[in-house]
Amino acid sequence: MGMDSEQSTTRKMRLTSGLPLASATTALGEAARLVGTSGFYPALLTAFRSLVPHDIATVVRYSAIGTPNFLLHHGFSDILARQYETTFFVFDPFYRYWIQTEQPGVVSLDMFPATATRQSRYVREFLEESSITDELGIFLPAIGRASVAMFLERGVGRFLSAERASIEDFYPLFAGLEIAHVNAVLAAEGTTGPSLPRAFLIRDREGHPVHSSEAWRELAREDAGLMRAVDRLIAGDADQAVLGEGNVLHRTRVSPAHAIAPQGWLFMVEKSPYTSGLYDQIIISRLNPSLTPREIDIVKLVLEGHPTATIAQRLNLQRGTVKNHRLRIYEKLDITSERELFITYIQALQRQRHTEK
């Protein structure tokens, strides 16, 4: 089909579909009414489901430093949801897309090469077991390097370009409501929600504490190293640190759109299912067999959020020596940044965990 013909078909389908749909606008109005409450995402999913015919609908929270988890699902079994969270997420191309790009917007399964190993296994072992032939969805605006994503799935056939266009037409409404919802959640002291992990701290642009969740305060009481890790991130240029007890701390700038602390900092702790300590050392050593013991020590300190000056002090090295070591580490791992180092480490942990199952 030529481009003009396809575009004409797309326009006709969008006109005959009656967009904007009355049911979608009604559900979006209900979602707006429920901003800041536990009923927000169910209402938002209802609006999303009304846009395009489908068989299954899911809502998943994707984190760039943690594992995905199901929030809501219709037409999908609890057993399959748990299988995804414990095993199949490793092969999910949408999960890989998020940790690599952190880019909100409309997504579809055909964005990924059909011959990619990870996607092929995802299709063979998960989608087929779930009776899913195609997926179309959206990643909502991120907060703390995590996004709530909504997906529609079909058991027969593929989604059409006109159906994707319908989703794209409505995306700004969904994105705006998500920002308003997160604003309301952050402004309500003592509350959290699916957009956020339980433990978070907000500081304004000057560094003064604005708000923290009860889970954060409890964790800070139990682990004196948490606030030291916060101070390390502030003093250095890192955005994440591996903590003890399988926790990962990361920080992100608060958007100017979030009224509680515009351009401040949001610190969040994600619970990782992986062990730490010696196990970390083993995983790091497996990233590349040519890593030296000194380079392994430096990788571990980088992952903990230590800046170059602190690493040099701890290892009794010159700062220039540490910088040279880091360059060699990046070359051996075929990466160019600290963020890529962190992603490489998390992916290695996930592979190890999958192997052990």
C-alpha positions in Angstrom: 0.0 0.0 0.0 1.4 3.4 -0.9 1.9 6.2 1.6 -0.9 8.4 0.3 -3.3 5.4 0.3 -2.3 4.4 3.8 -2.7 8.0 5.1 -6.1 8.3 3.4 -7.2 5.1 5.1 -5.9 6.3 8.4 -7.8 9.6 8.1 -11.1 7.7 7.2 -10.8 5.4 10.1 -10.1 8.2 12.5 -13.2 10.1 11.2 -15.5 7.1 11.2 -14.4 6.0 14.7 -16.1 9.1 16.1 -13.0 10.4 17.9 -12.9 11.9 20.4 -14.9 9.1 21.8 -17.6 10.0 24.3 -16.7 7.1 26.5 -13.0 8.1 26.5 -13.8 11.8 27.4 -16.1 10.7 30.1 -13.5 8.4 31.6 -10.8 11.0 31.3 -13.1 13.4 33.2 -13.4 10.8 35.9 -9.6 10.3 36.0 -9.2 14.1 36.4 -11.7 14.0 39.3 -9.7 11.2 41.0 -6.2 12.9 40.6 -4.2 12.3 43.7 -6.3 9.3 44.8 -6.0 5.5 44.5 -8.8 5.5 41.9 -6.8 7.5 39.4 -5.0 4.7 37.5 -8.1 2.5 37.2 -10.0 5.5 35.7 -7.1 6.3 33.4 -7.0 2.7 32.2 -10.7 2.8 31.6 -10.2 5.8 29.3 -7.3 4.1 27.6 -9.2 0.9 27.0 -12.0 2.9 25.3 -9.8 4.2 22.5 -9.0 1.0 20.6 -10.5 -2.5 20.5 -8.4 -5.1 22.4 -8.5 -8.3 24.3 -6.2 -7.6 27.3 -5.2 -4.4 29.1 -2.3 -4.0 31.5 -0.6 -1.3 33.6 3.1 -1.8 34.5 5.5 0.3 36.4 8.9 0.3 34.7 12.0 1.5 36.5 15.4 2.2 34.9 17.1 0.8 38.0 14.6 -1.8 39.3 12.5 -4.6 38.0 9.0 -4.0 36.5 5.8 -4.7 38.4 2.2 -5.1 37.4 -0.2 -2.5 38.8 -3.4 -3.5 37.0 -4.6 -6.0 34.4 -7.8 -7.0 32.7 -8.1 -10.3 30.8 -4.8 -11.4 32.1 -4.2 -14.0 34.9 -2.5 -13.3 38.2 -0.3 -16.3 37.5 1.0 -14.9 34.3 1.6 -11.5 35.9 3.7 -13.1 38.6 5.6 -15.2 36.0 6.4 -12.0 34.1 7.7 -10.2 37.3 9.9 -13.2 38.3 11.2 -14.4 35.0 10.0 -13.0 31.7 10.7 -9.3 32.3 14.3 -10.0 31.5 13.3 -10.6 27.9 10.7 -7.9 27.6 11.7 -5.5 24.8 9.6 -2.7 26.4 11.6 -3.0 29.6 14.8 -2.9 27.7 13.5 0.1 25.8 12.8 2.0 29.0 16.1 1.3 30.8 18.0 2.3 27.6 16.0 5.4 26.6 13.7 6.5 29.5 11.6 8.1 26.8 7.9 8.6 27.4 5.4 8.3 24.5 3.5 5.8 22.3 5.2 2.4 21.8 4.4 -0.8 19.9 5.8 -4.2 19.5 6.8 -3.6 15.9 9.3 -1.0 17.1 11.7 -3.8 17.8 13.5 -6.1 15.3 11.6 -9.4 15.1 14.9 -11.2 14.9 16.3 -9.8 18.2 17.0 -12.7 20.6 15.4 -11.1 23.6 12.3 -10.2 21.7 12.1 -13.6 20.1 12.2 -15.4 23.4 9.7 -12.9 24.8 7.3 -13.7 21.9 7.9 -17.5 22.1 7.8 -18.0 25.8 5.6 -15.3 27.2 3.3 -13.8 24.6 2.3 -17.1 23.1 1.6 -18.5 26.6 -0.4 -15.4 27.3 -2.3 -15.7 23.9 -1.0 -12.3 22.8 -0.2 -11.5 19.2 0.4 -7.7 19.4 0.9 -4.9 21.9 0.3 -1.2 21.8 0.9 1.2 24.7 2.2 4.4 26.2 4.9 5.3 28.7 3.6 8.2 30.8 6.0 11.0 31.9 8.7 9.7 34.2 9.2 10.5 37.8 12.3 9.3 39.5 13.5 7.4 36.4 10.3 5.3 36.5 7.2 5.4 34.3 3.7 4.0 34.6 3.0 2.4 31.2 -0.4 1.2 29.9 -0.7 -1.4 27.3 -3.5 -2.9 25.1 -3.0 -6.5 23.8 -4.7 -8.5 21.1 -5.1 -12.2 21.0 -5.7 -12.2 17.2 -4.3 -9.9 14.5 -2.2 -6.7 14.7 -2.9 -3.1 15.6 -3.3 -0.8 12.6 -1.5 2.5 12.1 -4.8 4.3 12.4 -5.3 2.8 15.9 -1.8 3.9 16.9 -2.7 7.4 15.6 -5.8 7.5 17.8 -3.5 6.7 20.9 -1.1 9.4 19.8 -4.0 12.0 19.5 -4.9 11.4 23.1 -1.4 11.0 24.6 -1.1 14.7 25.7 -4.2 14.3 27.8 -2.9 11.2 29.5 0.5 12.7 30.1 -1.0 15.9 31.5 -3.2 14.0 33.9 -0.3 11.9 35.0 1.8 15.0 35.8 -1.2 16.5 37.8 -1.6 13.2 39.7 2.1 13.0 40.7 2.0 16.7 41.7 -1.0 15.9 44.0 0.7 12.8 45.4 3.9 14.6 46.2 2.1 17.5 47.7 0.1 15.3 50.1 2.5 14.6 53.0 2.7 11.0 54.1 1.2 9.5 50.9 2.7 7.6 48.0 1.4 5.8 45.0 2.2 3.5 42.1 4.2 6.3 40.4 6.6 6.3 43.3 8.4 3.7 45.4 7.4 3.8 49.1 10.6 5.5 50.2 11.3 9.0 48.8 12.8 12.3 49.9 12.2 15.7 48.2 14.7 18.6 48.6 14.3 22.0 47.1 16.8 23.5 44.7 18.8 24.9 47.7 19.0 21.5 49.2 16.5 21.9 52.0 14.3 19.0 52.9 10.7 19.6 51.7 9.0 16.3 52.3 9.8 12.6 52.9 7.5 9.6 53.0 7.1 7.6 56.2 8.9 4.6 54.6 11.9 6.9 53.9 12.0 8.1 57.5 11.8 4.6 58.8 14.6 3.4 56.5 16.8 6.4 57.5 16.3 5.4 61.2 17.3 1.8 60.4 20.2 2.6 58.1 22.5 5.4 59.0 24.2 5.0 55.6 21.2 6.2 53.7 21.7 9.9 54.4 25.5 9.5 53.9 24.7 8.1 50.5 22.4 11.1 49.8 25.3 13.4 50.8 27.7 11.6 48.5 25.3 12.0 45.5 24.9 15.7 46.3 28.7 16.2 46.6 29.5 14.3 43.5 28.1 13.9 40.0 26.5 10.5 40.4 22.8 9.9 40.2 22.5 6.5 41.8 24.2 4.4 44.5 23.9 0.7 45.4 23.0 0.4 49.1 23.0 -2.6 51.4 20.1 -5.0 51.9 19.4 -5.0 48.1 18.4 -1.3 48.0 19.3 1.1 45.3 19.2 4.9 45.9 18.8 7.3 42.9 18.1 10.9 42.5 16.4 13.0 39.7 15.6 16.6 39.2 12.1 17.6 40.0 10.4 19.0 36.9 9.5 22.8 36.9 5.9 21.5 36.4 5.9 19.9 39.8 4.9 22.7 42.1 6.1 21.3 45.4 9.8 21.8 44.7 10.4 23.0 41.1 13.9 22.1 39.9 14.7 20.5 43.3 15.8 16.9 43.9 13.8 13.8 44.4 15.7 10.9 46.1 14.1 7.5 45.9 15.0 4.0 47.1 14.0 1.0 45.0 14.1 -2.4 46.5 16.2 -4.7 44.4 15.6 -8.5 44.6 19.3 -9.1 44.4 21.8 -9.8 47.1 24.8 -7.5 47.9 28.2 -7.6 49.4 30.5 -10.4 48.1 27.9 -11.3 45.5 28.3 -7.7 44.1 32.1 -8.4 43.8 31.4 -11.6 41.9 29.0 -10.0 39.5 31.3 -7.1 38.8 34.2 -9.5 38.1 32.0 -11.3 35.5 31.3 -8.1 33.6 34.6 -8.7 31.9 37.2 -11.3 32.9 40.0 -8.8 32.2 39.0 -6.5 35.0 41.7 -6.2 37.6 41.1 -6.4 41.4 41.7 -2.7 41.6 39.3 -2.0 38.7 36.6 -4.1 40.5 37.1 -2.1 43.7 36.6 1.1 41.7 33.5 -0.2 39.9 32.0 -1.1 43.3 32.7 2.4 44.7 31.3 4.1 41.6 28.1 2.0 41.9 27.9 3.1 45.5 27.8 6.7 44.4 31.3 7.8 45.4 32.9 10.6 43.4 36.5 10.4 42.0 38.0 12.3 44.9 36.5 10.0 47.5 37.5 6.9 45.6 41.0 8.2 45.4 41.0 8.8 49.2 39.6 5.4 50.0 42.0 3.5 47.8 45.0 5.7 48.5 45.4 6.7 44.9 45.8 10.0 43.0 42.7 11.4 41.4 44.3 11.2 38.0 45.0 7.5 38.5 41.4 6.8 39.4 40.3 8.7 36.2 42.6 6.6 34.1 41.3 3.4 35.7 37.7 4.5 34.9 38.6 5.1 31.3 40.1 1.6 31.0 37.1 0.1 32.7 34.7 1.8 30.3 36.9 0.6 27.4 36.8 -3.0 28.6 33.0 -2.9 29.1 32.4 -1.1 25.8 30.6 1.8 27.5 31.1 5.6 27.7 29.4 6.7 30.9 28.6 6.0 34.5 24.9 5.6 33.6 25.8 2.8 31.2 28.0 1.2 33.9 25.0 1.1 36.2 22.7 -0.4 33.5 25.3 -3.0 32.6 25.6 -4.0 36.3 21.8 -4.2 36.8 21.4 -6.3 33.6 24.2 -8.7 34.8 22.4 -9.1 38.1 19.2 -9.9 36.2 20.9 -12.5 34.1 22.4 -14.1 37.2 19.1 -14.2 38.9 17.4 -15.8 35.8 20.2 -18.4 35.6 19.7 -19.4 39.2 15.9 -20.1 38.7 
